[in-house]
Amino acid sequence: MQHNNFLTWFLLYAFAMMAVGWYVTRHQKTGEDFILGGRKLPMLLTLGSTVGTMVGTGSSIGAVSFGYSNGWAGMLYGLGGASGILLTAWLFGPLRNLRFMTMSEEICYYTGGSRIVKNLVALLIFLASIGWLGAHILGGGLYLAWAAGIDITLAKIIIAVGFIFYVGIGGYKAVSWIDTLQSVVLFVGFIVLAAMSVSYVGGWEVIVAKTDPQAFTLFGIGKLGLLPAISLATVIGIGVLATPSYRQRIYSAASTRTIRQSFIITGLLYMGFSFLPAIIGMATHVMNPELDNSGFAFLYATNALPHVVAMVVLIAGMSANLSSGSSDAIAGVSIILRDIYTMIVGQMPPPEKAIGLSRLFLLGVILLALIFALTSNDIIGYITKMISMIMSGMCVTVLLGKFWPRFNWQGCIAALLGGSLTSLAVIFSPQWSAALGNPVLPALAVSVVAAVVVTLLTPQNALSREAVLQMITAERENDGQTPRADATPVRSAE
């Protein structure tokens, strides 16, 4: 790989994408334009941005790395992600009609308008967004360090600076347009790399002959183990169900039908795509079974390609990181603008200041994510621990809140604490970690039990869901109208 050539072509590509982002958002005027695209994104843009995010860091670096080490287990990332996005489409698509702006508004709606829950969830989902963005900075750093021949720490810093310009130019609508264009590059790049890497090592028969037979069992369960396999697919599915960036697409879509169509198509595409990272990983293992860091498997596989094609595939890989990370950066900004700013100041910022503040908050979000990224070089380990710690209880909260009107703020806090504390216990127990793969299964179980028991032992919510929705809307629009306390049993406004 000629390092200067890669940097030159990638910079030209990145500047072209930034120009597109600036052009399509040059007339935006409000904070809602910047972080939700004016709530008018059509199906094509919602589909393109969702595909671009899902076929991101985890699929390229993480799933290929897992395929390198565990064969068909590399499909588990795709299986979990596809299941998560299909469930999200079916269960939570109708939330578009309630016009939420962040997940803290949604969970506040489920829990009787509790300020404690709203503020706590705002902080947690902010950490989740920072964590996901950190994963994308980490993945992008691995790409850049390999392709440009530079130190990985320096590469992470360069990627973080790139996100500042990449996202700051036009906000969410720009990100959606860029992600849509990049989705085409992503799919072409992965298909080409899978086909040519198999050909490079001598064909599929050679891969079968030189790979551990246990890696060829269904989803690599023979090598990985049943519980770790279930845990990995589950943790990735939860990462979609309860991650702020996917909720952002629901809140910003033009309609419920738009979000459901785009998520269902994305899920089906992603299910088919899940074969490719596993194939690339196994082919790379045949090329070189002794890589020091399996996270470089995707990058090493590009040795199978002619120089020009390798350049396209590497740019596709970088596109995956930029697509995924840009959405999480916007989600983090929306949480600061809507939740944390309101928590401190008492109201939303004036519309004329919202875009300027959003860009300032973006800087802070990316710097914090960079700090997260500097602590690890293991994509899958980073993602699974972060999801188990933060998102297990969040997933239980949104599911119980959606389907159980009795659910209250005390149950919500019990769910969040139960999931986090259980995850910590498993992480600090080498025996449990080895047996389970990651903490998600016990974290989910404890979170559900804690939420149900505490909810049943504490009073019902005083406000109906209709009253809570009115309160949230009034606060968001700064109209100063707050509904009175209402003892009406909680009802669904959906």
VEXKOL-841814 format. One line per 8 residues: number of its first residue (from 1); their letters; for each residue x, y, z of C-alpha. Coordinates in nm, 2 decimals, decimal comma, padded with zeros to 4 digits. Last residue first. Layout:
BEGIN
NUM> A> X:Y:Z | ...
***
This chain:
BEGIN
494> EASRVPTA> -05,00:00,56:02,08 | -05,11:00,77:02,37 | -05,10:00,47:02,60 | -05,28:00,51:02,93 | -05,15:00,55:03,28 | -05,43:00,55:03,54 | -05,58:00,90:03,59 | -05,45:01,06:03,91
486> DARPTQGD> -05,37:01,38:03,73 | -05,13:01,65:03,84 | -05,18:01,97:03,65 | -05,03:02,01:03,30 | -04,74:02,25:03,25 | -04,75:02,54:03,01 | -04,43:02,74:02,98 | -04,43:02,76:02,60
478> NEREATIM> -04,07:02,66:02,57 | -04,13:02,42:02,28 | -03,95:02,14:02,45 | -04,11:02,21:02,78 | -04,46:02,22:02,64 | -04,41:01,90:02,45 | -04,28:01,72:02,76 | -04,58:01,84:02,97
470> QLVAERSL> -04,83:01,75:02,70 | -04,68:01,40:02,67 | -04,69:01,36:03,05 | -05,06:01,45:03,05 | -05,14:01,20:02,78 | -04,94:00,94:02,97 | -05,15:00,98:03,28 | -04,99:01,15:03,57
462> ANQPTLLT> -04,98:01,01:03,93 | -04,76:00,71:03,84 | -04,85:00,40:04,04 | -04,71:00,35:04,39 | -04,42:00,11:04,47 | -04,40:-00,26:04,55 | -04,52:-00,37:04,20 | -04,27:-00,15:04,02
454> VVVAAVVS> -03,98:-00,27:04,25 | -04,05:-00,63:04,17 | -04,09:-00,58:03,80 | -03,78:-00,37:03,75 | -03,56:-00,59:03,97 | -03,67:-00,91:03,79 | -03,62:-00,75:03,44 | -03,28:-00,60:03,53
446> VALAPLVP> -03,15:-00,93:03,69 | -03,24:-01,12:03,37 | -03,10:-00,86:03,13 | -02,77:-00,84:03,32 | -02,75:-01,22:03,34 | -02,77:-01,24:02,96 | -02,56:-00,93:02,87 | -02,25:-01,01:03,07
438> NGLAASWQ> -02,01:-01,11:02,79 | -01,87:-01,44:02,66 | -02,08:-01,63:02,91 | -01,83:-01,90:03,03 | -01,52:-01,70:03,00 | -01,67:-01,39:03,16 | -01,82:-01,60:03,44 | -01,47:-01,75:03,52
430> PSFIVALS> -01,29:-01,42:03,49 | -01,52:-01,25:03,74 | -01,47:-00,87:03,72 | -01,68:-00,84:03,40 | -01,95:-01,06:03,55 | -02,00:-00,84:03,86 | -01,98:-00,52:03,66 | -02,25:-00,64:03,43
422> TLSGGLLA> -02,47:-00,73:03,72 | -02,42:-00,38:03,87 | -02,52:-00,22:03,54 | -02,83:-00,43:03,46 | -02,97:-00,41:03,81 | -02,90:-00,03:03,84 | -03,09:00,04:03,51 | -03,38:-00,19:03,59
414> AICGQWNF> -03,41:-00,06:03,95 | -03,41:00,30:03,82 | -03,69:00,22:03,58 | -03,89:00,03:03,84 | -03,88:00,35:04,06 | -03,99:00,56:03,77 | -04,30:00,36:03,70 | -04,43:00,06:03,50
406> RPWFKGLL> -04,81:00,01:03,55 | -04,87:00,09:03,18 | -04,67:-00,23:03,07 | -04,61:-00,26:02,70 | -04,39:00,04:02,60 | -04,24:00,10:02,94 | -04,15:-00,26:02,99 | -03,97:-00,27:02,65
398> VTVCMGSM> -03,81:00,08:02,70 | -03,69:-00,01:03,05 | -03,56:-00,35:02,97 | -03,35:-00,21:02,68 | -03,22:00,07:02,91 | -03,12:-00,19:03,17 | -02,91:-00,38:02,92 | -02,78:-00,06:02,75
390> IMSIMKTI> -02,53:00,08:02,99 | -02,30:-00,19:03,12 | -02,39:-00,46:02,87 | -02,36:-00,22:02,58 | -02,02:-00,09:02,69 | -01,89:-00,44:02,76 | -02,00:-00,57:02,42 | -01,87:-00,27:02,23
382> YGIIDNST> -01,52:-00,26:02,38 | -01,47:-00,63:02,36 | -01,57:-00,64:02,00 | -01,35:-00,34:01,90 | -01,03:-00,43:02,09 | -00,78:-00,15:02,08 | -00,88:00,02:02,40 | -00,83:00,32:02,63
374> LAFILALL> -00,77:00,59:02,36 | -01,12:00,54:02,23 | -01,29:00,65:02,55 | -01,08:00,97:02,55 | -01,17:01,03:02,18 | -01,53:01,00:02,27 | -01,49:01,28:02,52 | -01,33:01,50:02,26
366> IVGLLFLR> -01,60:01,41:02,01 | -01,89:01,51:02,24 | -01,72:01,84:02,34 | -01,67:01,95:01,98 | -02,03:01,86:01,90 | -02,15:02,07:02,19 | -01,99:02,38:02,02 | -02,15:02,28:01,69
358> SLGIAKEP> -02,49:02,24:01,86 | -02,45:02,58:02,04 | -02,41:02,75:01,70 | -02,71:02,57:01,56 | -02,93:02,64:01,87 | -02,86:03,02:01,90 | -03,13:03,15:01,68 | -03,38:02,89:01,82
350> PPMQGVIM> -03,33:03,01:02,18 | -03,19:02,74:02,40 | -03,44:02,50:02,56 | -03,54:02,57:02,92 | -03,43:02,53:03,28 | -03,06:02,63:03,24 | -02,89:02,32:03,38 | -03,14:02,04:03,31
342> TYIDRLII> -03,24:02,21:02,98 | -02,88:02,21:02,86 | -02,85:01,84:02,96 | -03,17:01,73:02,80 | -03,24:01,90:02,46 | -02,91:02,04:02,35 | -02,69:01,79:02,53 | -02,90:01,49:02,42
334> SVGAIADS> -02,92:01,62:02,06 | -02,54:01,66:02,05 | -02,48:01,30:02,16 | -02,73:01,18:01,89 | -02,54:01,38:01,63 | -02,21:01,22:01,73 | -02,38:00,88:01,72 | -02,49:00,94:01,36
326> SGSSLNAS> -02,15:01,06:01,25 | -01,98:00,76:01,40 | -02,16:00,50:01,20 | -02,12:00,67:00,86 | -01,76:00,77:00,93 | -01,66:00,42:01,04 | -01,83:00,26:00,74 | -01,68:00,52:00,51
318> MGAILVVM> -01,33:00,42:00,64 | -01,40:00,07:00,53 | -01,53:00,18:00,19 | -01,21:00,39:00,15 | -01,01:00,07:00,23 | -01,22:-00,11:-00,04 | -01,16:00,16:-00,30 | -00,78:00,17:-00,23
310> AVVHPLAN> -00,76:-00,21:-00,25 | -00,93:-00,19:-00,59 | -00,67:00,05:-00,71 | -00,38:-00,15:-00,57 | -00,50:-00,49:-00,69 | -00,66:-00,69:-00,41 | -00,55:-00,98:-00,20 | -00,35:-00,75:00,02
302> TAYLFAFG> -00,69:-00,60:00,12 | -00,73:-00,89:00,35 | -00,48:-00,74:00,59 | -00,72:-00,45:00,65 | -01,01:-00,67:00,74 | -00,79:-00,89:00,97 | -00,64:-00,59:01,15 | -00,86:-00,64:01,45
294> SNDLEPNM> -00,71:-00,99:01,48 | -00,41:-00,82:01,64 | -00,08:-01,00:01,63 | -00,18:-01,18:01,30 | -00,06:-01,54:01,31 | -00,30:-01,73:01,07 | -00,19:-01,52:00,77 | -00,35:-01,58:00,43
286> VHTAMGII> -00,57:-01,87:00,56 | -00,69:-01,65:00,85 | -00,76:-01,37:00,60 | -00,99:-01,61:00,41 | -01,17:-01,69:00,74 | -01,22:-01,32:00,82 | -01,34:-01,23:00,47 | -01,60:-01,51:00,48
278> APLFSFGM> -01,72:-01,41:00,82 | -01,74:-01,04:00,72 | -01,94:-01,13:00,41 | -02,20:-01,37:00,55 | -02,37:-01,09:00,76 | -02,46:-00,90:00,44 | -02,77:-01,11:00,39 | -02,90:-01,03:00,74
270> YLLGTIIF> -02,80:-00,67:00,69 | -03,01:-00,64:00,37 | -03,31:-00,79:00,54 | -03,27:-00,56:00,85 | -03,22:-00,25:00,63 | -03,53:-00,32:00,43 | -03,73:-00,36:00,75 | -03,58:-00,04:00,90
262> SQRITRTS> -03,65:00,17:00,59 | -04,01:00,05:00,56 | -04,08:00,09:00,93 | -03,93:00,44:00,94 | -04,12:00,57:00,64 | -04,45:00,41:00,76 | -04,42:00,59:01,09 | -04,38:00,92:00,91
254> AASYIRQR> -04,13:01,18:00,78 | -03,85:01,03:00,99 | -03,66:01,24:01,25 | -03,79:01,08:01,57 | -03,75:00,73:01,44 | -03,40:00,80:01,30 | -03,29:00,95:01,63 | -03,41:00,63:01,80
246> YSPTALVG> -03,15:00,45:01,60 | -02,88:00,69:01,72 | -02,99:00,67:02,08 | -02,91:00,29:02,12 | -03,18:00,08:02,29 | -03,30:-00,17:02,03 | -02,98:-00,15:01,82 | -02,74:-00,23:02,10
238> IGIVTALS> -02,99:-00,48:02,24 | -02,95:-00,68:01,91 | -02,57:-00,66:01,94 | -02,58:-00,79:02,30 | -02,81:-01,07:02,20 | -02,60:-01,19:01,91 | -02,29:-01,19:02,13 | -02,46:-01,35:02,43
230> IAPLLGLK> -02,61:-01,63:02,22 | -02,27:-01,71:02,08 | -02,10:-01,69:02,42 | -02,37:-01,93:02,56 | -02,33:-02,19:02,28 | -01,95:-02,21:02,26 | -01,71:-02,03:02,04 | -01,56:-02,32:01,85
222> GIGFLTFA> -01,86:-02,55:01,81 | -02,09:-02,24:01,80 | -01,92:-02,11:01,49 | -02,25:-01,97:01,36 | -02,35:-02,33:01,27 | -02,03:-02,53:01,27 | -01,75:-02,43:01,03 | -01,52:-02,29:01,31
214> QPDTKAVI> -01,53:-02,63:01,47 | -01,37:-02,77:01,15 | -01,06:-02,55:01,22 | -00,97:-02,38:00,89 | -00,71:-02,49:00,63 | -00,92:-02,74:00,43 | -01,23:-02,53:00,43 | -01,04:-02,22:00,32
206> VEWGGVYS> -00,87:-02,42:00,04 | -01,20:-02,55:-00,08 | -01,34:-02,20:-00,10 | -01,08:-02,09:-00,36 | -00,70:-02,06:-00,39 | -00,61:-01,80:-00,12 | -00,66:-01,51:-00,36 | -00,99:-01,63:-00,49
198> VSMAALVI> -01,14:-01,62:-00,15 | -01,00:-01,27:-00,09 | -01,13:-01,16:-00,43 | -01,50:-01,25:-00,36 | -01,51:-01,12:00,00 | -01,32:-00,80:-00,10 | -01,55:-00,72:-00,39 | -01,87:-00,78:-00,19
190> FGVFLVVS> -01,74:-00,56:00,10 | -01,64:-00,27:-00,13 | -01,96:-00,28:-00,33 | -02,17:-00,28:-00,01 | -01,98:00,01:00,15 | -01,96:00,23:-00,16 | -02,34:00,21:-00,20 | -02,39:00,29:00,17
182> QLTDIWSV> -02,16:00,59:00,13 | -02,41:00,78:-00,08 | -02,68:00,72:00,18 | -02,45:00,80:00,47 | -02,36:01,13:00,31 | -02,73:01,23:00,27 | -02,82:01,13:00,62 | -02,51:01,30:00,77
174> AKYGGIGV> -02,61:01,62:00,59 | -02,96:01,60:00,73 | -02,83:01,54:01,07 | -02,59:01,83:01,10 | -02,45:02,03:00,81 | -02,08:02,13:00,86 | -02,03:02,00:01,21 | -02,05:01,63:01,12
166> YFIFGVAI> -01,75:01,59:00,89 | -01,56:01,88:01,04 | -01,56:01,75:01,40 | -01,55:01,39:01,27 | -01,21:01,46:01,10 | -01,07:01,58:01,43 | -01,16:01,25:01,59 | -01,01:01,06:01,30
158> IIKALTID> -00,68:01,25:01,33 | -00,67:01,18:01,71 | -00,73:00,81:01,65 | -00,45:00,80:01,39 | -00,21:00,96:01,64 | -00,29:00,69:01,89 | -00,25:00,42:01,62 | 00,10:00,54:01,52
150> IGAAWALY> 00,13:00,59:01,14 | 00,16:00,37:00,84 | -00,11:00,54:00,63 | -00,33:00,24:00,56 | -00,27:00,05:00,88 | -00,29:00,35:01,12 | -00,58:00,49:00,93 | -00,79:00,17:00,95
142> LGGGLIHA> -00,71:00,11:01,32 | -00,79:00,48:01,39 | -01,12:00,45:01,21 | -01,21:00,16:01,43 | -01,12:00,34:01,75 | -01,30:00,65:01,64 | -01,60:00,43:01,57 | -01,58:00,27:01,91
134> GLWGISAL> -01,55:00,61:02,07 | -01,87:00,72:01,89 | -02,05:00,42:02,04 | -01,92:00,51:02,39 | -02,00:00,88:02,36 | -02,35:00,79:02,25 | -02,39:00,55:02,54 | -02,25:00,81:02,79
126> FILLAVLN> -02,52:01,05:02,66 | -02,77:00,77:02,69 | -02,68:00,74:03,06 | -02,68:01,12:03,13 | -03,01:01,17:02,97 | -03,15:00,86:03,15 | -03,06:01,01:03,48 | -03,21:01,35:03,40
118> KVIRSGGT> -03,54:01,20:03,27 | -03,56:00,95:03,55 | -03,53:01,20:03,82 | -03,76:01,44:03,64 | -04,03:01,17:03,64 | -04,30:01,24:03,38 | -04,50:00,93:03,48 | -04,25:00,67:03,38
110> YYCIEESM> -04,32:00,58:03,02 | -04,32:00,95:02,90 | -03,99:01,01:03,09 | -03,86:00,71:02,89 | -03,95:00,88:02,56 | -03,82:01,22:02,66 | -03,49:01,06:02,78 | -03,47:00,89:02,44
102> TMFRLNRL> -03,44:01,22:02,26 | -03,66:01,45:02,05 | -04,00:01,29:02,09 | -04,26:01,38:01,83 | -04,53:01,14:01,96 | -04,62:01,02:01,60 | -04,26:00,89:01,55 | -04,31:00,66:01,84
94> PGFLWATL> -04,51:00,44:01,60 | -04,18:00,28:01,48 | -04,11:00,14:01,83 | -04,22:-00,22:01,83 | -04,22:-00,32:01,46 | -03,92:-00,12:01,34 | -03,72:-00,18:01,65 | -03,78:-00,55:01,63
86> LIGSAGGL> -03,65:-00,55:01,27 | -03,35:-00,34:01,37 | -03,25:-00,57:01,66 | -03,29:-00,89:01,46 | -03,07:-00,75:01,18 | -02,81:-00,64:01,44 | -02,80:-00,97:01,62 | -02,77:-01,18:01,30
78> GYLMGAWG> -02,51:-00,94:01,16 | -02,29:-00,96:01,47 | -02,34:-01,33:01,48 | -02,21:-01,38:01,13 | -01,85:-01,37:01,24 | -01,93:-01,69:01,44 | -01,89:-01,85:01,10 | -01,52:-01,88:01,16
70> NSYGFSVA> -01,40:-01,81:01,51 | -01,08:-01,61:01,51 | -01,08:-01,45:01,16 | -01,46:-01,44:01,17 | -01,44:-01,24:01,49 | -01,20:-01,00:01,34 | -01,43:-00,97:01,03 | -01,72:-00,90:01,27
62> GISSGTGV> -01,53:-00,63:01,46 | -01,34:-00,43:01,19 | -01,60:-00,42:00,92 | -01,93:-00,51:01,09 | -01,86:-00,34:01,42 | -01,72:-00,03:01,26 | -02,01:00,02:01,03 | -02,26:-00,17:00,81
54> MTGVTSGL> -02,52:-00,07:01,07 | -02,46:00,31:01,03 | -02,46:00,32:00,66 | -02,76:00,10:00,64 | -02,95:00,33:00,87 | -02,84:00,64:00,68 | -02,94:00,50:00,35 | -03,28:00,38:00,47
46> TLLMPLKR> -03,37:00,71:00,64 | -03,25:00,89:00,33 | -03,46:00,68:00,09 | -03,76:00,68:00,32 | -03,79:01,06:00,34 | -03,64:01,27:00,62 | -03,90:01,54:00,73 | -03,84:01,58:01,10
38> GGLIFDEG> -03,66:01,91:01,03 | -03,33:01,71:00,98 | -03,34:01,60:01,34 | -03,02:01,74:01,49 | -02,95:02,05:01,27 | -03,31:02,12:01,16 | -03,43:02,09:01,52 | -03,16:02,33:01,62
30> TKQHRTVY> -03,30:02,59:01,38 | -03,21:02,76:01,05 | -03,12:02,52:00,78 | -03,06:02,68:00,44 | -02,71:02,53:00,35 | -02,82:02,18:00,44 | -02,80:02,00:00,11 | -02,50:02,19:-00,02
22> WGVAMMAF> -02,29:02,16:00,30 | -02,34:01,78:00,32 | -02,25:01,73:-00,05 | -01,94:01,94:00,00 | -01,85:01,73:00,31 | -01,88:01,41:00,10 | -01,65:01,56:-00,17 | -01,40:01,66:00,10
14> AYLLFWTL> -01,40:01,31:00,24 | -01,33:01,16:-00,11 | -01,05:01,40:-00,18 | -00,90:01,32:00,17 | -00,93:00,95:00,10 | -00,76:00,98:-00,24 | -00,46:01,18:-00,09 | -00,43:00,97:00,22
6> FNNHQM> -00,43:00,64:00,02 | -00,17:00,78:-00,23 | 00,06:00,89:00,05 | 00,05:00,55:00,21 | 00,14:00,34:-00,10 | 00,00:00,00:00,00
***
